[in-house]
Amino acid sequence: MRSTVKGHLLSTASAWLIVLAVLYVAVVWQYKTDGGKSERGATNNEGVTDMSGKTDVVKGRIKEAAGALTGNEKLRAEGQTDQAVGEVKEAVQKVAGKVQTTAAKVVDKAKKSPK
């Protein structure tokens, strides 16, 4: 009886891991078919940076969930770390985008000012 329950729990955990992996692949595939553009119309290079942070967050969620399902605390901690790294990357990209926008406005204003 005990081995049957344990086998059922392992097969359920495996099913969830497969679902999470498929979700991750779907997110990455959707990004790639979107042409590398983020919500704010970024170029390919900027889109890759944006997606890098998002990918880390999704990857971290998957790792954390897998660690929780399997009872692997190391994997769970890695997932939390990946999520934090992804959030930092997203924040840095957001700030860089604002700086770039502000710099472009200053340059445009300087070009329009009389000499």
Biopython code that builds the backbone (N, CA, C, O; Angstrom):
import numpy as np
from Bio.PDB.StructureBuilder import StructureBuilder

atoms = [
    (1, "MET", "N", (0.827, -1.185, 0.000)),
    (1, "MET", "CA", (0.000, 0.000, 0.000)),
    (1, "MET", "C", (0.875, 1.254, 0.000)),
    (1, "MET", "O", (0.632, 2.185, -0.768)),
    (2, "ARG", "N", (1.876, 1.274, 0.850)),
    (2, "ARG", "CA", (2.737, 2.447, 0.969)),
    (2, "ARG", "C", (3.483, 2.734, -0.336)),
    (2, "ARG", "O", (3.586, 3.894, -0.735)),
    (3, "SER", "N", (4.004, 1.706, -1.006)),
    (3, "SER", "CA", (4.736, 1.911, -2.257)),
    (3, "SER", "C", (3.798, 2.395, -3.362)),
    (3, "SER", "O", (4.222, 3.144, -4.241)),
    (4, "THR", "N", (2.532, 1.979, -3.331)),
    (4, "THR", "CA", (1.563, 2.435, -4.322)),
    (4, "THR", "C", (1.305, 3.928, -4.183)),
    (4, "THR", "O", (1.233, 4.642, -5.183)),
    (5, "VAL", "N", (1.166, 4.403, -2.951)),
    (5, "VAL", "CA", (0.934, 5.826, -2.707)),
    (5, "VAL", "C", (2.157, 6.630, -3.137)),
    (5, "VAL", "O", (2.030, 7.675, -3.775)),
    (6, "LYS", "N", (3.345, 6.132, -2.781)),
    (6, "LYS", "CA", (4.568, 6.835, -3.147)),
    (6, "LYS", "C", (4.720, 6.891, -4.666)),
    (6, "LYS", "O", (5.116, 7.923, -5.207)),
    (7, "GLY", "N", (4.415, 5.806, -5.351)),
    (7, "GLY", "CA", (4.482, 5.777, -6.810)),
    (7, "GLY", "C", (3.498, 6.746, -7.435)),
    (7, "GLY", "O", (3.806, 7.397, -8.434)),
    (8, "HIS", "N", (2.310, 6.844, -6.847)),
    (8, "HIS", "CA", (1.299, 7.776, -7.349)),
    (8, "HIS", "C", (1.764, 9.220, -7.168)),
    (8, "HIS", "O", (1.592, 10.049, -8.062)),
    (9, "LEU", "N", (2.351, 9.516, -6.011)),
    (9, "LEU", "CA", (2.840, 10.879, -5.773)),
    (9, "LEU", "C", (3.966, 11.241, -6.723)),
    (9, "LEU", "O", (4.024, 12.371, -7.208)),
    (10, "LEU", "N", (4.861, 10.301, -6.999)),
    (10, "LEU", "CA", (5.951, 10.571, -7.931)),
    (10, "LEU", "C", (5.425, 10.793, -9.339)),
    (10, "LEU", "O", (5.919, 11.671, -10.047)),
    (11, "SER", "N", (4.428, 10.012, -9.761)),
    (11, "SER", "CA", (3.884, 10.197, -11.104)),
    (11, "SER", "C", (3.134, 11.528, -11.191)),
    (11, "SER", "O", (3.153, 12.172, -12.240)),
    (12, "THR", "N", (2.475, 11.951, -10.110)),
    (12, "THR", "CA", (1.803, 13.243, -10.100)),
    (12, "THR", "C", (2.828, 14.373, -10.184)),
    (12, "THR", "O", (2.632, 15.337, -10.924)),
    (13, "ALA", "N", (3.913, 14.256, -9.431)),
    (13, "ALA", "CA", (4.975, 15.264, -9.481)),
    (13, "ALA", "C", (5.593, 15.320, -10.876)),
    (13, "ALA", "O", (5.884, 16.404, -11.381)),
    (14, "SER", "N", (5.791, 14.178, -11.491)),
    (14, "SER", "CA", (6.348, 14.145, -12.848)),
    (14, "SER", "C", (5.401, 14.821, -13.828)),
    (14, "SER", "O", (5.843, 15.543, -14.722)),
    (15, "ALA", "N", (4.115, 14.595, -13.669)),
    (15, "ALA", "CA", (3.142, 15.228, -14.552)),
    (15, "ALA", "C", (3.194, 16.750, -14.405)),
    (15, "ALA", "O", (3.136, 17.467, -15.403)),
    (16, "TRP", "N", (3.300, 17.241, -13.184)),
    (16, "TRP", "CA", (3.383, 18.679, -12.966)),
    (16, "TRP", "C", (4.665, 19.256, -13.549)),
    (16, "TRP", "O", (4.660, 20.354, -14.106)),
    (17, "LEU", "N", (5.755, 18.522, -13.422)),
    (17, "LEU", "CA", (7.007, 18.998, -14.008)),
    (17, "LEU", "C", (6.896, 19.111, -15.527)),
    (17, "LEU", "O", (7.420, 20.051, -16.124)),
    (18, "ILE", "N", (6.225, 18.168, -16.138)),
    (18, "ILE", "CA", (6.023, 18.203, -17.585)),
    (18, "ILE", "C", (5.159, 19.410, -17.966)),
    (18, "ILE", "O", (5.449, 20.105, -18.940)),
    (19, "VAL", "N", (4.104, 19.650, -17.195)),
    (19, "VAL", "CA", (3.229, 20.796, -17.458)),
    (19, "VAL", "C", (4.018, 22.094, -17.346)),
    (19, "VAL", "O", (3.885, 22.975, -18.195)),
    (20, "LEU", "N", (4.838, 22.219, -16.309)),
    (20, "LEU", "CA", (5.633, 23.426, -16.129)),
    (20, "LEU", "C", (6.647, 23.606, -17.252)),
    (20, "LEU", "O", (6.864, 24.722, -17.724)),
    (21, "ALA", "N", (7.263, 22.515, -17.676)),
    (21, "ALA", "CA", (8.229, 22.595, -18.770)),
    (21, "ALA", "C", (7.545, 23.035, -20.069)),
    (21, "ALA", "O", (8.093, 23.841, -20.820)),
    (22, "VAL", "N", (6.357, 22.508, -20.325)),
    (22, "VAL", "CA", (5.608, 22.896, -21.521)),
    (22, "VAL", "C", (5.241, 24.372, -21.453)),
    (22, "VAL", "O", (5.306, 25.074, -22.462)),
    (23, "LEU", "N", (4.857, 24.847, -20.280)),
    (23, "LEU", "CA", (4.531, 26.259, -20.099)),
    (23, "LEU", "C", (5.747, 27.129, -20.408)),
    (23, "LEU", "O", (5.626, 28.141, -21.098)),
    (24, "TYR", "N", (6.896, 26.748, -19.910)),
    (24, "TYR", "CA", (8.137, 27.489, -20.168)),
    (24, "TYR", "C", (8.432, 27.538, -21.666)),
    (24, "TYR", "O", (8.754, 28.601, -22.199)),
    (25, "VAL", "N", (8.327, 26.415, -22.336)),
    (25, "VAL", "CA", (8.589, 26.362, -23.770)),
    (25, "VAL", "C", (7.587, 27.244, -24.515)),
    (25, "VAL", "O", (7.953, 27.919, -25.477)),
    (26, "ALA", "N", (6.339, 27.244, -24.081)),
    (26, "ALA", "CA", (5.319, 28.060, -24.731)),
    (26, "ALA", "C", (5.640, 29.547, -24.601)),
    (26, "ALA", "O", (5.470, 30.306, -25.556)),
    (27, "VAL", "N", (6.102, 29.962, -23.432)),
    (27, "VAL", "CA", (6.447, 31.370, -23.224)),
    (27, "VAL", "C", (7.616, 31.766, -24.125)),
    (27, "VAL", "O", (7.580, 32.814, -24.769)),
    (28, "VAL", "N", (8.634, 30.942, -24.169)),
    (28, "VAL", "CA", (9.804, 31.239, -25.006)),
    (28, "VAL", "C", (9.416, 31.223, -26.477)),
    (28, "VAL", "O", (9.845, 32.095, -27.234)),
    (29, "TRP", "N", (8.618, 30.256, -26.896)),
    (29, "TRP", "CA", (8.203, 30.161, -28.289)),
    (29, "TRP", "C", (7.371, 31.378, -28.680)),
    (29, "TRP", "O", (7.551, 31.926, -29.767)),
    (30, "GLN", "N", (6.464, 31.805, -27.805)),
    (30, "GLN", "CA", (5.645, 32.983, -28.079)),
    (30, "GLN", "C", (6.528, 34.209, -28.279)),
    (30, "GLN", "O", (6.286, 35.026, -29.168)),
    (31, "TYR", "N", (7.539, 34.324, -27.454)),
    (31, "TYR", "CA", (8.460, 35.458, -27.589)),
    (31, "TYR", "C", (9.175, 35.417, -28.932)),
    (31, "TYR", "O", (9.271, 36.434, -29.619)),
    (32, "LYS", "N", (9.672, 34.252, -29.303)),
    (32, "LYS", "CA", (10.437, 34.140, -30.539)),
    (32, "LYS", "C", (9.558, 34.411, -31.753)),
    (32, "LYS", "O", (10.039, 34.993, -32.725)),
    (33, "THR", "N", (8.295, 34.014, -31.733)),
    (33, "THR", "CA", (7.409, 34.257, -32.864)),
    (33, "THR", "C", (6.921, 35.695, -32.885)),
    (33, "THR", "O", (6.396, 36.152, -33.901)),
    (34, "ASP", "N", (7.083, 36.422, -31.775)),
    (34, "ASP", "CA", (6.690, 37.823, -31.691)),
    (34, "ASP", "C", (7.724, 38.722, -32.360)),
    (34, "ASP", "O", (7.502, 39.926, -32.486)),
    (35, "GLY", "N", (8.827, 38.168, -32.782)),
    (35, "GLY", "CA", (9.844, 38.943, -33.476)),
    (35, "GLY", "C", (10.803, 39.663, -32.559)),
    (35, "GLY", "O", (11.515, 40.562, -33.007)),
    (36, "GLY", "N", (10.847, 39.299, -31.290)),
    (36, "GLY", "CA", (11.793, 39.903, -30.367)),
    (36, "GLY", "C", (11.402, 41.279, -29.902)),
    (36, "GLY", "O", (12.262, 42.032, -29.445)),
    (37, "LYS", "N", (10.132, 41.643, -29.998)),
    (37, "LYS", "CA", (9.705, 42.974, -29.566)),
    (37, "LYS", "C", (9.017, 42.880, -28.213)),
    (37, "LYS", "O", (8.224, 41.971, -27.966)),
    (38, "SER", "N", (9.324, 43.814, -27.356)),
    (38, "SER", "CA", (8.643, 43.890, -26.068)),
    (38, "SER", "C", (7.410, 44.764, -26.207)),
    (38, "SER", "O", (7.108, 45.243, -27.300)),
    (39, "GLU", "N", (6.697, 44.976, -25.115)),
    (39, "GLU", "CA", (5.470, 45.759, -25.123)),
    (39, "GLU", "C", (5.717, 47.196, -25.576)),
    (39, "GLU", "O", (4.820, 47.810, -26.152)),
    (40, "ARG", "N", (6.898, 47.746, -25.334)),
    (40, "ARG", "CA", (7.161, 49.131, -25.668)),
    (40, "ARG", "C", (7.820, 49.272, -27.041)),
    (40, "ARG", "O", (8.371, 50.327, -27.356)),
    (41, "GLY", "N", (7.768, 48.219, -27.858)),
    (41, "GLY", "CA", (8.288, 48.306, -29.215)),
    (41, "GLY", "C", (9.799, 48.327, -29.281)),
    (41, "GLY", "O", (10.363, 49.075, -30.079)),
    (42, "ALA", "N", (10.456, 47.549, -28.485)),
    (42, "ALA", "CA", (11.912, 47.550, -28.445)),
    (42, "ALA", "C", (12.486, 46.902, -29.697)),
    (42, "ALA", "O", (11.818, 46.132, -30.388)),
    (43, "THR", "N", (13.729, 47.233, -29.964)),
    (43, "THR", "CA", (14.427, 46.574, -31.057)),
    (43, "THR", "C", (14.806, 45.170, -30.597)),
    (43, "THR", "O", (14.590, 44.808, -29.441)),
    (44, "ASN", "N", (15.369, 44.392, -31.501)),
    (44, "ASN", "CA", (15.719, 43.015, -31.157)),
    (44, "ASN", "C", (16.680, 42.934, -29.978)),
    (44, "ASN", "O", (16.488, 42.102, -29.091)),
    (45, "ASN", "N", (17.708, 43.777, -29.947)),
    (45, "ASN", "CA", (18.661, 43.724, -28.840)),
    (45, "ASN", "C", (17.993, 44.054, -27.516)),
    (45, "ASN", "O", (18.241, 43.385, -26.513)),
    (46, "GLU", "N", (17.152, 45.077, -27.501)),
    (46, "GLU", "CA", (16.461, 45.434, -26.270)),
    (46, "GLU", "C", (15.486, 44.336, -25.875)),
    (46, "GLU", "O", (15.344, 44.026, -24.693)),
    (47, "GLY", "N", (14.812, 43.746, -26.859)),
    (47, "GLY", "CA", (13.856, 42.679, -26.582)),
    (47, "GLY", "C", (14.523, 41.474, -25.945)),
    (47, "GLY", "O", (13.960, 40.834, -25.057)),
    (48, "VAL", "N", (15.724, 41.171, -26.408)),
    (48, "VAL", "CA", (16.453, 40.046, -25.832)),
    (48, "VAL", "C", (16.751, 40.315, -24.364)),
    (48, "VAL", "O", (16.616, 39.420, -23.530)),
    (49, "THR", "N", (17.156, 41.541, -24.043)),
    (49, "THR", "CA", (17.426, 41.884, -22.648)),
    (49, "THR", "C", (16.158, 41.795, -21.823)),
    (49, "THR", "O", (16.171, 41.247, -20.721)),
    (50, "ASP", "N", (15.052, 42.332, -22.348)),
    (50, "ASP", "CA", (13.783, 42.235, -21.644)),
    (50, "ASP", "C", (13.411, 40.784, -21.416)),
    (50, "ASP", "O", (13.011, 40.397, -20.318)),
    (51, "MET", "N", (13.545, 39.988, -22.461)),
    (51, "MET", "CA", (13.140, 38.598, -22.348)),
    (51, "MET", "C", (14.065, 37.832, -21.423)),
    (51, "MET", "O", (13.631, 36.882, -20.770)),
    (52, "SER", "N", (15.320, 38.218, -21.352)),
    (52, "SER", "CA", (16.250, 37.528, -20.470)),
    (52, "SER", "C", (15.756, 37.578, -19.027)),
    (52, "SER", "O", (15.779, 36.564, -18.330)),
    (53, "GLY", "N", (15.315, 38.738, -18.579)),
    (53, "GLY", "CA", (14.793, 38.866, -17.225)),
    (53, "GLY", "C", (13.516, 38.078, -17.044)),
    (53, "GLY", "O", (13.330, 37.408, -16.028)),
    (54, "LYS", "N", (12.635, 38.158, -18.030)),
    (54, "LYS", "CA", (11.373, 37.425, -17.951)),
    (54, "LYS", "C", (11.621, 35.920, -17.961)),
    (54, "LYS", "O", (10.966, 35.162, -17.245)),
    (55, "THR", "N", (12.576, 35.504, -18.783)),
    (55, "THR", "CA", (12.909, 34.083, -18.848)),
    (55, "THR", "C", (13.447, 33.592, -17.512)),
    (55, "THR", "O", (13.097, 32.501, -17.063)),
    (56, "ASP", "N", (14.294, 34.390, -16.877)),
    (56, "ASP", "CA", (14.823, 34.006, -15.572)),
    (56, "ASP", "C", (13.716, 33.887, -14.537)),
    (56, "ASP", "O", (13.737, 32.979, -13.706)),
    (57, "VAL", "N", (12.752, 34.796, -14.580)),
    (57, "VAL", "CA", (11.644, 34.735, -13.625)),
    (57, "VAL", "C", (10.828, 33.460, -13.849)),
    (57, "VAL", "O", (10.509, 32.745, -12.899)),
    (58, "VAL", "N", (10.494, 33.182, -15.109)),
    (58, "VAL", "CA", (9.705, 31.979, -15.414)),
    (58, "VAL", "C", (10.490, 30.725, -15.052)),
    (58, "VAL", "O", (9.951, 29.792, -14.457)),
    (59, "LYS", "N", (11.766, 30.713, -15.419)),
    (59, "LYS", "CA", (12.617, 29.558, -15.098)),
    (59, "LYS", "C", (12.684, 29.358, -13.586)),
    (59, "LYS", "O", (12.637, 28.228, -13.099)),
    (60, "GLY", "N", (12.793, 30.459, -12.852)),
    (60, "GLY", "CA", (12.841, 30.374, -11.393)),
    (60, "GLY", "C", (11.558, 29.833, -10.803)),
    (60, "GLY", "O", (11.583, 29.040, -9.863)),
    (61, "ARG", "N", (10.430, 30.265, -11.359)),
    (61, "ARG", "CA", (9.144, 29.749, -10.875)),
    (61, "ARG", "C", (9.028, 28.255, -11.110)),
    (61, "ARG", "O", (8.533, 27.510, -10.264)),
    (62, "ILE", "N", (9.498, 27.827, -12.285)),
    (62, "ILE", "CA", (9.441, 26.398, -12.597)),
    (62, "ILE", "C", (10.337, 25.617, -11.645)),
    (62, "ILE", "O", (9.929, 24.583, -11.116)),
    (63, "LYS", "N", (11.551, 26.104, -11.425)),
    (63, "LYS", "CA", (12.467, 25.415, -10.504)),
    (63, "LYS", "C", (11.898, 25.381, -9.091)),
    (63, "LYS", "O", (11.958, 24.354, -8.414)),
    (64, "GLU", "N", (11.347, 26.509, -8.650)),
    (64, "GLU", "CA", (10.792, 26.553, -7.296)),
    (64, "GLU", "C", (9.636, 25.576, -7.160)),
    (64, "GLU", "O", (9.537, 24.865, -6.160)),
    (65, "ALA", "N", (8.765, 25.537, -8.152)),
    (65, "ALA", "CA", (7.638, 24.602, -8.115)),
    (65, "ALA", "C", (8.119, 23.152, -8.151)),
    (65, "ALA", "O", (7.595, 22.297, -7.438)),
    (66, "ALA", "N", (9.114, 22.889, -8.984)),
    (66, "ALA", "CA", (9.655, 21.532, -9.058)),
    (66, "ALA", "C", (10.287, 21.139, -7.732)),
    (66, "ALA", "O", (10.123, 20.007, -7.277)),
    (67, "GLY", "N", (11.005, 22.061, -7.112)),
    (67, "GLY", "CA", (11.606, 21.776, -5.802)),
    (67, "GLY", "C", (10.558, 21.534, -4.739)),
    (67, "GLY", "O", (10.722, 20.665, -3.883)),
    (68, "ALA", "N", (9.478, 22.303, -4.790)),
    (68, "ALA", "CA", (8.401, 22.107, -3.816)),
    (68, "ALA", "C", (7.695, 20.772, -4.029)),
    (68, "ALA", "O", (7.341, 20.091, -3.067)),
    (69, "LEU", "N", (7.490, 20.399, -5.303)),
    (69, "LEU", "CA", (6.814, 19.133, -5.594)),
    (69, "LEU", "C", (7.647, 17.922, -5.194)),
    (69, "LEU", "O", (7.121, 16.916, -4.719)),
    (70, "THR", "N", (8.951, 18.040, -5.396)),
    (70, "THR", "CA", (9.817, 16.892, -5.116)),
    (70, "THR", "C", (10.432, 16.934, -3.722)),
    (70, "THR", "O", (11.068, 15.973, -3.291)),
    (71, "GLY", "N", (10.242, 18.048, -3.019)),
    (71, "GLY", "CA", (10.831, 18.175, -1.693)),
    (71, "GLY", "C", (12.313, 18.517, -1.721)),
    (71, "GLY", "O", (13.009, 18.334, -0.722)),
    (72, "ASN", "N", (12.803, 19.010, -2.850)),
    (72, "ASN", "CA", (14.205, 19.352, -3.024)),
    (72, "ASN", "C", (14.394, 20.835, -2.670)),
    (72, "ASN", "O", (14.091, 21.716, -3.474)),
    (73, "GLU", "N", (14.891, 21.089, -1.481)),
    (73, "GLU", "CA", (15.051, 22.468, -1.016)),
    (73, "GLU", "C", (16.108, 23.227, -1.797)),
    (73, "GLU", "O", (15.993, 24.439, -1.975)),
    (74, "LYS", "N", (17.140, 22.530, -2.267)),
    (74, "LYS", "CA", (18.194, 23.194, -3.050)),
    (74, "LYS", "C", (17.614, 23.720, -4.364)),
    (74, "LYS", "O", (17.895, 24.852, -4.755)),
    (75, "LEU", "N", (16.814, 22.910, -5.038)),
    (75, "LEU", "CA", (16.190, 23.322, -6.294)),
    (75, "LEU", "C", (15.212, 24.471, -6.053)),
    (75, "LEU", "O", (15.121, 25.398, -6.858)),
    (76, "ARG", "N", (14.498, 24.404, -4.964)),
    (76, "ARG", "CA", (13.553, 25.461, -4.618)),
    (76, "ARG", "C", (14.288, 26.793, -4.384)),
    (76, "ARG", "O", (13.847, 27.846, -4.846)),
    (77, "ALA", "N", (15.403, 26.728, -3.669)),
    (77, "ALA", "CA", (16.200, 27.935, -3.410)),
    (77, "ALA", "C", (16.789, 28.492, -4.706)),
    (77, "ALA", "O", (16.841, 29.708, -4.893)),
    (78, "GLU", "N", (17.234, 27.603, -5.604)),
    (78, "GLU", "CA", (17.746, 28.046, -6.907)),
    (78, "GLU", "C", (16.656, 28.777, -7.677)),
    (78, "GLU", "O", (16.914, 29.791, -8.325)),
    (79, "GLY", "N", (15.458, 28.264, -7.604)),
    (79, "GLY", "CA", (14.334, 28.907, -8.288)),
    (79, "GLY", "C", (14.063, 30.292, -7.749)),
    (79, "GLY", "O", (13.804, 31.221, -8.514)),
    (80, "GLN", "N", (14.120, 30.438, -6.436)),
    (80, "GLN", "CA", (13.906, 31.754, -5.834)),
    (80, "GLN", "C", (15.017, 32.725, -6.248)),
    (80, "GLN", "O", (14.761, 33.904, -6.493)),
    (81, "THR", "N", (16.239, 32.222, -6.323)),
    (81, "THR", "CA", (17.365, 33.053, -6.747)),
    (81, "THR", "C", (17.198, 33.480, -8.206)),
    (81, "THR", "O", (17.419, 34.643, -8.543)),
    (82, "ASP", "N", (16.810, 32.542, -9.068)),
    (82, "ASP", "CA", (16.597, 32.872, -10.479)),
    (82, "ASP", "C", (15.512, 33.939, -10.642)),
    (82, "ASP", "O", (15.634, 34.833, -11.478)),
    (83, "GLN", "N", (14.458, 33.837, -9.841)),
    (83, "GLN", "CA", (13.389, 34.835, -9.905)),
    (83, "GLN", "C", (13.916, 36.214, -9.510)),
    (83, "GLN", "O", (13.604, 37.212, -10.160)),
    (84, "ALA", "N", (14.705, 36.264, -8.456)),
    (84, "ALA", "CA", (15.255, 37.543, -8.001)),
    (84, "ALA", "C", (16.179, 38.142, -9.061)),
    (84, "ALA", "O", (16.136, 39.346, -9.317)),
    (85, "VAL", "N", (17.010, 37.306, -9.674)),
    (85, "VAL", "CA", (17.912, 37.778, -10.726)),
    (85, "VAL", "C", (17.099, 38.324, -11.903)),
    (85, "VAL", "O", (17.433, 39.372, -12.457)),
    (86, "GLY", "N", (16.053, 37.628, -12.277)),
    (86, "GLY", "CA", (15.211, 38.079, -13.378)),
    (86, "GLY", "C", (14.540, 39.405, -13.081)),
    (86, "GLY", "O", (14.451, 40.269, -13.954)),
    (87, "GLU", "N", (14.068, 39.572, -11.860)),
    (87, "GLU", "CA", (13.430, 40.831, -11.483)),
    (87, "GLU", "C", (14.424, 41.990, -11.504)),
    (87, "GLU", "O", (14.083, 43.104, -11.902)),
    (88, "VAL", "N", (15.651, 41.719, -11.072)),
    (88, "VAL", "CA", (16.688, 42.760, -11.113)),
    (88, "VAL", "C", (16.996, 43.130, -12.568)),
    (88, "VAL", "O", (17.116, 44.312, -12.893)),
    (89, "LYS", "N", (17.124, 42.134, -13.438)),
    (89, "LYS", "CA", (17.389, 42.402, -14.854)),
    (89, "LYS", "C", (16.273, 43.256, -15.460)),
    (89, "LYS", "O", (16.536, 44.194, -16.212)),
    (90, "GLU", "N", (15.023, 42.919, -15.125)),
    (90, "GLU", "CA", (13.896, 43.691, -15.648)),
    (90, "GLU", "C", (13.939, 45.135, -15.147)),
    (90, "GLU", "O", (13.676, 46.066, -15.908)),
    (91, "ALA", "N", (14.270, 45.318, -13.873)),
    (91, "ALA", "CA", (14.335, 46.670, -13.303)),
    (91, "ALA", "C", (15.451, 47.484, -13.958)),
    (91, "ALA", "O", (15.266, 48.661, -14.265)),
    (92, "VAL", "N", (16.603, 46.858, -14.169)),
    (92, "VAL", "CA", (17.725, 47.550, -14.809)),
    (92, "VAL", "C", (17.352, 47.938, -16.239)),
    (92, "VAL", "O", (17.660, 49.043, -16.685)),
    (93, "GLN", "N", (16.700, 47.042, -16.943)),
    (93, "GLN", "CA", (16.291, 47.342, -18.312)),
    (93, "GLN", "C", (15.280, 48.480, -18.342)),
    (93, "GLN", "O", (15.318, 49.322, -19.239)),
    (94, "LYS", "N", (14.385, 48.510, -17.374)),
    (94, "LYS", "CA", (13.383, 49.580, -17.305)),
    (94, "LYS", "C", (14.067, 50.935, -17.092)),
    (94, "LYS", "O", (13.733, 51.917, -17.754)),
    (95, "VAL", "N", (15.026, 50.975, -16.164)),
    (95, "VAL", "CA", (15.761, 52.213, -15.898)),
    (95, "VAL", "C", (16.574, 52.624, -17.134)),
    (95, "VAL", "O", (16.607, 53.799, -17.498)),
    (96, "ALA", "N", (17.217, 51.665, -17.764)),
    (96, "ALA", "CA", (18.007, 51.961, -18.962)),
    (96, "ALA", "C", (17.113, 52.514, -20.065)),
    (96, "ALA", "O", (17.515, 53.425, -20.788)),
    (97, "GLY", "N", (15.925, 51.983, -20.198)),
    (97, "GLY", "CA", (14.986, 52.493, -21.195)),
    (97, "GLY", "C", (14.585, 53.929, -20.914)),
    (97, "GLY", "O", (14.482, 54.744, -21.831)),
    (98, "LYS", "N", (14.357, 54.241, -19.635)),
    (98, "LYS", "CA", (13.997, 55.620, -19.274)),
    (98, "LYS", "C", (15.159, 56.578, -19.532)),
    (98, "LYS", "O", (14.958, 57.691, -20.017)),
    (99, "VAL", "N", (16.365, 56.142, -19.208)),
    (99, "VAL", "CA", (17.545, 56.985, -19.454)),
    (99, "VAL", "C", (17.710, 57.219, -20.951)),
    (99, "VAL", "O", (18.003, 58.335, -21.380)),
    (100, "GLN", "N", (17.527, 56.189, -21.727)),
    (100, "GLN", "CA", (17.663, 56.303, -23.179)),
    (100, "GLN", "C", (16.606, 57.261, -23.739)),
    (100, "GLN", "O", (16.908, 58.084, -24.602)),
    (101, "THR", "N", (15.373, 57.153, -23.250)),
    (101, "THR", "CA", (14.302, 58.040, -23.705)),
    (101, "THR", "C", (14.596, 59.486, -23.339)),
    (101, "THR", "O", (14.420, 60.388, -24.158)),
    (102, "THR", "N", (15.044, 59.705, -22.113)),
    (102, "THR", "CA", (15.375, 61.058, -21.663)),
    (102, "THR", "C", (16.533, 61.636, -22.473)),
    (102, "THR", "O", (16.503, 62.803, -22.863)),
    (103, "ALA", "N", (17.533, 60.830, -22.717)),
    (103, "ALA", "CA", (18.680, 61.290, -23.507)),
    (103, "ALA", "C", (18.247, 61.658, -24.923)),
    (103, "ALA", "O", (18.726, 62.649, -25.474)),
    (104, "ALA", "N", (17.358, 60.885, -25.511)),
    (104, "ALA", "CA", (16.870, 61.178, -26.861)),
    (104, "ALA", "C", (16.100, 62.497, -26.876)),
    (104, "ALA", "O", (16.213, 63.270, -27.827)),
    (105, "LYS", "N", (15.309, 62.759, -25.814)),
    (105, "LYS", "CA", (14.575, 64.020, -25.723)),
    (105, "LYS", "C", (15.533, 65.207, -25.620)),
    (105, "LYS", "O", (15.315, 66.239, -26.255)),
    (106, "VAL", "N", (16.584, 65.062, -24.829)),
    (106, "VAL", "CA", (17.571, 66.135, -24.667)),
    (106, "VAL", "C", (18.269, 66.408, -25.991)),
    (106, "VAL", "O", (18.473, 67.564, -26.360)),
    (107, "VAL", "N", (18.628, 65.370, -26.692)),
    (107, "VAL", "CA", (19.293, 65.529, -27.984)),
    (107, "VAL", "C", (18.356, 66.223, -28.972)),
    (107, "VAL", "O", (18.775, 67.131, -29.690)),
    (108, "ASP", "N", (17.098, 65.804, -29.011)),
    (108, "ASP", "CA", (16.128, 66.436, -29.916)),
    (108, "ASP", "C", (15.947, 67.913, -29.580)),
    (108, "ASP", "O", (15.874, 68.755, -30.475)),
    (109, "LYS", "N", (15.875, 68.219, -28.301)),
    (109, "LYS", "CA", (15.713, 69.611, -27.872)),
    (109, "LYS", "C", (16.932, 70.441, -28.262)),
    (109, "LYS", "O", (16.800, 71.590, -28.684)),
    (110, "ALA", "N", (18.109, 69.856, -28.121)),
    (110, "ALA", "CA", (19.351, 70.567, -28.471)),
    (110, "ALA", "C", (19.417, 70.816, -29.978)),
    (110, "ALA", "O", (19.918, 71.855, -30.409)),
    (111, "LYS", "N", (18.926, 69.891, -30.771)),
    (111, "LYS", "CA", (18.945, 70.056, -32.218)),
    (111, "LYS", "C", (17.978, 71.147, -32.666)),
    (111, "LYS", "O", (18.236, 71.859, -33.636)),
    (112, "LYS", "N", (16.861, 71.268, -31.949)),
    (112, "LYS", "CA", (15.841, 72.249, -32.315)),
    (112, "LYS", "C", (16.132, 73.655, -31.812)),
    (112, "LYS", "O", (15.582, 74.623, -32.336)),
    (113, "SER", "N", (16.978, 73.779, -30.816)),
    (113, "SER", "CA", (17.261, 75.115, -30.256)),
    (113, "SER", "C", (18.063, 75.943, -31.255)),
    (113, "SER", "O", (18.906, 75.415, -31.979)),
    (114, "PRO", "N", (17.782, 77.284, -31.288)),
    (114, "PRO", "CA", (18.527, 78.145, -32.208)),
    (114, "PRO", "C", (19.973, 78.296, -31.751)),
    (114, "PRO", "O", (20.268, 78.247, -30.556)),
    (115, "LYS", "N", (20.855, 78.478, -32.700)),
    (115, "LYS", "CA", (22.293, 78.573, -32.378)),
    (115, "LYS", "C", (22.750, 79.973, -32.297)),
    (115, "LYS", "O", (23.926, 80.224, -32.036)),
]
sb = StructureBuilder()
sb.init_structure("model")
sb.init_model(0)
sb.init_chain("A")
sb.init_seg("    ")
for serial, (resi, resn, name, xyz) in enumerate(atoms, 1):
    if name == "N":
        sb.init_residue(resn, " ", resi, " ")
    sb.init_atom(name, np.array(xyz, "f"), 0.0, 1.0, " ", f" {name:<3s}", serial, name[0])
structure = sb.get_structure()
